[in-house]
Amino acid sequence: MRTIASIFTSRNKALIAYVTVGYPSLQSTLKVVPLLDKLGCDIIELGIPFSDPLADGATIQKASYTALQNGVTPQLCLEVAQQLRRETDIPLVLMTYLNPVFYYGYKEFCASCVASEVNGLVIPDLPPEEGTELEACARAHGIDLIYFLAPTSTEERIKLAAGKSSGFIYLVSVTGVTGARDSLPEELESFVRRVRAAAKQPLCVGFGISTPEQAQRVACIADGVIVGSQIIKLMETDDGLASLKKFVKGLRAAIDLECM
């Protein structure tokens, strides 16, 4: 099993793909994740569906709702991760909200992540000021806990997240929710520079990236590019995943282009 840290030493820029577990079906998840690995993705975010996904836009909200209707639970997501380990050694990161983890129990959840060979956790509604208990559990189990920063983050918040996040820091490109966008904000470069000045961890940018051109722009200033909503949309296309394959290959090629 590859670690998150190994990704940022073995490849110049990382391509991170998000999928909602159980959308459109569990079989889709089990099929698509190994495919994304083969297409050149470096890390997979497995989204645990949640009834109140406050950081997610319409596309992922719909995916979460459908997955919940399909009976997907946090326990089932852990079992899916364990199944995926038979097919791929790509680093797996669970993206969830704090409530399901708290209900499960921090120690129990981290122990289950280890049993399922999950590498990291991304929890959008866990601020670094309140993460001490879960951080200790994650660290004790060798799991990376990845914090978020937004363009509105203060210098104090940036320093705090830089002192606590492991694996990488998740930079939100826009103030808002996930979802494909026509363009990325002009101030993205200055935001990444502000965080780079305070953080030693790799910096990965997500929210709104939906074209190879946007991915290349991000790759020229950050260490990783995170794409979710557009992948979810293309998983809905009834063409044998041909559109998804073309899209991800285009992302990989764009990210690997030399920056001017």
C-alpha positions as CSV (number, residue, x, y, z in Angstrom):
1,M,0.0,0.0,0.0
2,R,1.4,3.4,-1.0
3,T,1.3,6.2,1.5
4,I,0.2,9.7,0.9
5,A,3.7,11.0,1.6
6,S,5.2,8.8,-1.0
7,I,3.0,10.4,-3.7
8,F,4.5,13.8,-3.3
9,T,8.1,12.4,-3.7
10,S,7.4,10.0,-6.6
11,R,5.5,12.3,-8.9
12,N,5.9,16.1,-9.3
13,K,2.2,16.9,-9.1
14,A,-0.6,14.7,-7.8
15,L,-4.0,14.1,-9.3
16,I,-6.6,13.4,-6.7
17,A,-10.0,12.1,-7.7
18,Y,-13.2,12.2,-5.5
19,V,-16.0,9.7,-5.8
20,T,-19.0,9.2,-3.6
21,V,-19.2,5.7,-2.3
22,G,-22.3,3.9,-3.6
23,Y,-23.0,6.4,-6.4
24,P,-24.5,5.5,-8.8
25,S,-24.0,2.1,-7.1
26,L,-21.6,0.2,-5.0
27,Q,-20.5,-1.8,-8.1
28,S,-19.7,1.6,-9.8
29,T,-17.4,2.6,-7.0
30,L,-15.6,-0.8,-7.0
31,K,-15.2,-0.5,-10.8
32,V,-14.2,3.2,-11.1
33,V,-11.6,3.5,-8.3
34,P,-9.1,0.9,-9.9
35,L,-9.8,2.5,-13.3
36,L,-8.9,6.0,-11.9
37,D,-5.7,4.5,-10.6
38,K,-4.8,3.1,-14.0
39,L,-5.7,6.4,-15.7
40,G,-3.0,8.2,-13.7
41,C,-4.8,9.4,-10.5
42,D,-2.5,9.4,-7.5
43,I,-4.9,9.5,-4.5
44,I,-8.6,8.7,-4.3
45,E,-11.0,10.5,-2.0
46,L,-13.9,8.2,-1.0
47,G,-16.9,10.3,0.0
48,I,-19.0,8.9,2.8
49,P,-22.6,10.0,2.0
50,F,-24.1,12.3,4.7
51,S,-27.6,13.8,5.0
52,D,-26.3,17.4,5.5
53,P,-23.2,17.8,3.3
54,L,-22.6,21.5,4.0
55,A,-19.4,21.8,1.9
56,D,-20.9,20.2,-1.2
57,G,-22.7,21.6,-4.2
58,A,-25.6,20.2,-6.1
59,T,-23.7,17.4,-7.9
60,I,-22.2,15.8,-4.8
61,Q,-25.4,16.5,-2.7
62,K,-27.3,14.5,-5.3
63,A,-24.7,11.7,-5.2
64,S,-24.8,11.6,-1.4
65,Y,-28.6,11.4,-1.4
66,T,-28.7,8.6,-3.9
67,A,-26.0,6.7,-2.0
68,L,-28.0,7.0,1.2
69,Q,-31.1,5.8,-0.6
70,N,-29.0,2.8,-1.7
71,G,-28.3,2.0,2.0
72,V,-24.7,3.2,2.1
73,T,-23.4,3.7,5.7
74,P,-20.0,4.6,7.1
75,Q,-19.4,0.9,8.0
76,L,-20.2,-0.1,4.4
77,C,-17.8,2.6,3.1
78,L,-15.0,1.0,5.2
79,E,-15.9,-2.4,3.8
80,V,-15.7,-1.0,0.3
81,A,-12.3,0.5,1.0
82,Q,-11.2,-2.9,2.2
83,Q,-12.5,-4.5,-1.0
84,L,-10.7,-1.9,-3.1
85,R,-7.4,-2.9,-1.4
86,R,-7.6,-6.2,-3.3
87,E,-7.6,-4.3,-6.6
88,T,-5.2,-1.3,-6.0
89,D,-2.6,0.0,-3.6
90,I,-3.4,3.7,-4.4
91,P,-3.7,5.9,-1.2
92,L,-7.3,6.1,-0.1
93,V,-8.7,9.1,1.9
94,L,-12.1,9.1,3.4
95,M,-14.0,12.4,3.1
96,T,-16.7,12.6,5.7
97,Y,-18.3,15.0,8.2
98,L,-17.6,15.0,11.9
99,N,-21.0,13.8,13.1
100,P,-20.7,10.2,11.7
101,V,-17.1,9.9,13.0
102,F,-18.2,11.2,16.5
103,Y,-21.1,8.8,16.5
104,Y,-18.9,5.9,15.5
105,G,-16.3,6.8,18.1
106,Y,-13.0,8.4,17.3
107,K,-10.8,5.5,18.4
108,E,-13.1,2.9,16.9
109,F,-13.3,4.8,13.6
110,C,-9.6,5.1,13.3
111,A,-9.1,1.5,14.2
112,S,-11.6,0.5,11.5
113,C,-9.7,2.8,9.0
114,V,-6.5,0.9,9.8
115,A,-8.3,-2.5,9.3
116,S,-9.6,-1.2,5.9
117,E,-6.1,0.2,5.0
118,V,-7.4,3.7,4.7
119,N,-4.6,6.3,4.6
120,G,-6.2,9.6,5.6
121,L,-9.3,11.5,6.6
122,V,-10.7,14.8,5.3
123,I,-13.4,16.4,7.5
124,P,-14.6,19.7,6.1
125,D,-16.5,20.7,9.3
126,L,-13.7,20.0,11.7
127,P,-11.8,23.3,12.4
128,P,-8.2,22.8,13.5
129,E,-9.0,24.6,16.8
130,E,-11.3,21.6,17.7
131,G,-9.4,18.7,16.3
132,T,-7.1,17.8,19.1
133,E,-8.9,14.6,20.2
134,L,-9.3,13.2,16.7
135,E,-5.8,14.2,15.8
136,A,-4.4,12.2,18.7
137,C,-6.4,9.1,17.6
138,A,-5.4,9.5,14.0
139,R,-1.8,9.9,14.8
140,A,-1.8,6.9,17.1
141,H,-3.2,4.8,14.2
142,G,-0.9,6.2,11.6
143,I,-3.6,8.0,9.7
144,D,-3.2,11.4,8.1
145,L,-5.8,14.0,9.2
146,I,-6.0,16.7,6.5
147,Y,-7.3,20.2,7.3
148,F,-8.9,22.7,5.0
149,L,-8.0,26.3,4.3
150,A,-10.0,28.8,2.3
151,P,-9.1,32.1,0.6
152,T,-10.7,33.9,3.6
153,S,-8.5,32.1,6.1
154,T,-6.5,34.4,8.4
155,E,-2.8,34.2,8.9
156,E,-3.5,32.8,12.3
157,R,-5.7,30.1,10.9
158,I,-3.2,29.3,8.2
159,K,-0.4,28.8,10.8
160,L,-2.7,26.7,13.0
161,A,-3.6,24.4,10.1
162,A,0.0,24.2,9.0
163,G,1.0,23.0,12.5
164,K,-1.7,20.3,12.6
165,S,-2.4,18.9,9.1
166,S,-0.7,15.8,7.9
167,G,-0.4,14.2,4.5
168,F,-1.3,17.5,2.8
169,I,-3.3,20.7,3.3
170,Y,-6.6,20.9,1.3
171,L,-6.9,24.4,-0.2
172,V,-10.4,25.4,-1.2
173,S,-10.1,27.5,-4.4
174,V,-13.2,29.5,-3.8
175,T,-15.4,30.6,-0.9
176,G,-18.4,28.4,-1.4
177,V,-19.3,24.8,-2.0
178,T,-18.0,22.1,-4.4
179,G,-19.0,22.1,-8.0
180,A,-17.7,22.6,-11.5
181,R,-17.1,26.2,-12.5
182,D,-16.3,28.0,-15.7
183,S,-13.3,29.8,-14.1
184,L,-11.1,29.9,-11.0
185,P,-10.6,33.1,-9.0
186,E,-7.8,35.5,-10.0
187,E,-6.5,35.6,-6.5
188,L,-5.8,31.8,-6.4
189,E,-2.1,32.3,-6.9
190,S,-1.7,34.8,-4.1
191,F,-3.7,32.5,-1.8
192,V,-1.4,29.5,-2.4
193,R,1.6,31.8,-1.9
194,R,0.3,32.9,1.5
195,V,-0.1,29.3,2.7
196,R,3.2,28.2,1.1
197,A,5.0,30.8,3.3
198,A,3.7,29.1,6.5
199,A,3.4,25.4,5.6
200,K,5.8,22.7,4.9
201,Q,3.2,20.2,3.8
202,P,2.2,19.6,0.2
203,L,-0.7,21.9,-0.9
204,C,-3.5,20.5,-2.9
205,V,-6.3,22.6,-4.4
206,G,-9.9,21.6,-4.9
207,F,-13.4,22.9,-5.4
208,G,-14.4,24.1,-8.9
209,I,-11.7,22.4,-11.1
210,S,-13.5,20.9,-14.1
211,T,-11.2,21.3,-17.1
212,P,-7.7,20.3,-18.1
213,E,-6.8,24.0,-18.5
214,Q,-7.9,24.8,-14.9
215,A,-6.0,21.7,-13.7
216,Q,-2.8,22.9,-15.4
217,R,-3.1,26.3,-13.8
218,V,-3.4,24.8,-10.4
219,A,-0.6,22.3,-11.0
220,C,1.8,25.2,-11.8
221,I,1.3,26.7,-8.3
222,A,0.3,23.8,-6.0
223,D,1.4,20.2,-5.4
224,G,-1.9,18.5,-6.2
225,V,-5.1,19.0,-8.1
226,I,-8.4,17.7,-6.6
227,V,-11.3,17.0,-8.9
228,G,-14.7,15.7,-7.8
229,S,-18.0,17.0,-9.2
230,Q,-17.0,16.6,-12.9
231,I,-16.0,13.0,-12.2
232,I,-19.3,12.4,-10.6
233,K,-21.2,13.9,-13.6
234,L,-19.2,11.7,-16.1
235,M,-19.9,8.6,-14.1
236,E,-23.6,9.2,-14.9
237,T,-22.9,9.2,-18.6
238,D,-24.1,6.0,-20.4
239,D,-21.1,5.5,-22.6
240,G,-19.2,2.7,-20.8
241,L,-17.1,5.3,-18.9
242,A,-15.5,6.5,-22.2
243,S,-16.1,10.2,-21.4
244,L,-14.6,9.7,-17.9
245,K,-11.6,8.0,-19.3
246,K,-11.0,10.8,-21.8
247,F,-11.5,13.5,-19.2
248,V,-9.1,12.0,-16.6
249,K,-6.4,11.3,-19.3
250,G,-6.8,15.0,-20.3
251,L,-6.3,16.1,-16.7
252,R,-3.2,13.9,-16.3
253,A,-1.7,15.2,-19.5
254,A,-2.4,18.8,-18.5
255,I,-1.0,18.4,-15.0
256,D,2.2,16.9,-16.4
257,L,2.9,19.7,-18.8
258,E,5.8,21.9,-18.0
259,C,4.9,25.3,-16.5
260,M,6.2,28.4,-18.1
